[in-house]
Amino acid sequence: MYVLTGEGHETPDVMAGDLAIKFKVKKHRLFERKGADLFMTKKITLLEALTGFTFNVKTLNKKVLKIATMPGEVITH
């Protein structure tokens, strides 16, 4: 729940109340929320882990994010 102090209904000569907002987070097929961060799990092959990889991820706002390893970087578990 998020509370905005003093942002509720305003009436003349009366102190404004608080506005309380309750959020409901829905599950997503690709992303998982951990606190304020989004995580995703991506399986890669052994060859990709040893030689590198590039793949695209479609973000929540429909933009495409390119994920790639650095040249020569080996990925460990």
Contacts in CASP RR format, 6 or more apart in sequence:
PFRMAT RR
TARGET T0000
AUTHOR 0000-0000-0000
METHOD contacts of the structure
MODEL  1
MYVLTGEGHETPDVMAGDLAIKFKVKKHRLFERKGADLFMTKKITLLEAL
TGFTFNVKTLNKKVLKIATMPGEVITH
1 20 0 8 1.000
1 21 0 8 1.000
1 22 0 8 1.000
1 23 0 8 1.000
2 20 0 8 1.000
2 21 0 8 1.000
2 22 0 8 1.000
2 23 0 8 1.000
3 18 0 8 1.000
3 19 0 8 1.000
3 20 0 8 1.000
3 21 0 8 1.000
4 18 0 8 1.000
4 19 0 8 1.000
4 20 0 8 1.000
4 21 0 8 1.000
5 18 0 8 1.000
6 15 0 8 1.000
6 16 0 8 1.000
6 17 0 8 1.000
6 18 0 8 1.000
6 19 0 8 1.000
7 16 0 8 1.000
7 17 0 8 1.000
7 18 0 8 1.000
7 19 0 8 1.000
8 16 0 8 1.000
8 17 0 8 1.000
8 18 0 8 1.000
8 19 0 8 1.000
9 16 0 8 1.000
9 17 0 8 1.000
10 16 0 8 1.000
25 33 0 8 1.000
28 60 0 8 1.000
30 40 0 8 1.000
30 57 0 8 1.000
31 38 0 8 1.000
31 39 0 8 1.000
31 40 0 8 1.000
31 60 0 8 1.000
32 38 0 8 1.000
32 39 0 8 1.000
32 40 0 8 1.000
32 41 0 8 1.000
33 39 0 8 1.000
38 60 0 8 1.000
40 57 0 8 1.000
42 55 0 8 1.000
42 67 0 8 1.000
44 53 0 8 1.000
44 75 0 8 1.000
48 75 0 8 1.000
49 74 0 8 1.000
49 75 0 8 1.000
49 76 0 8 1.000
50 74 0 8 1.000
50 75 0 8 1.000
51 72 0 8 1.000
52 68 0 8 1.000
52 69 0 8 1.000
52 72 0 8 1.000
52 73 0 8 1.000
52 75 0 8 1.000
53 68 0 8 1.000
53 69 0 8 1.000
54 66 0 8 1.000
54 67 0 8 1.000
54 68 0 8 1.000
54 69 0 8 1.000
55 66 0 8 1.000
55 67 0 8 1.000
55 68 0 8 1.000
56 64 0 8 1.000
56 65 0 8 1.000
56 66 0 8 1.000
56 67 0 8 1.000
57 64 0 8 1.000
57 65 0 8 1.000
57 67 0 8 1.000
58 64 0 8 1.000
58 65 0 8 1.000
59 65 0 8 1.000
69 75 0 8 1.000
END
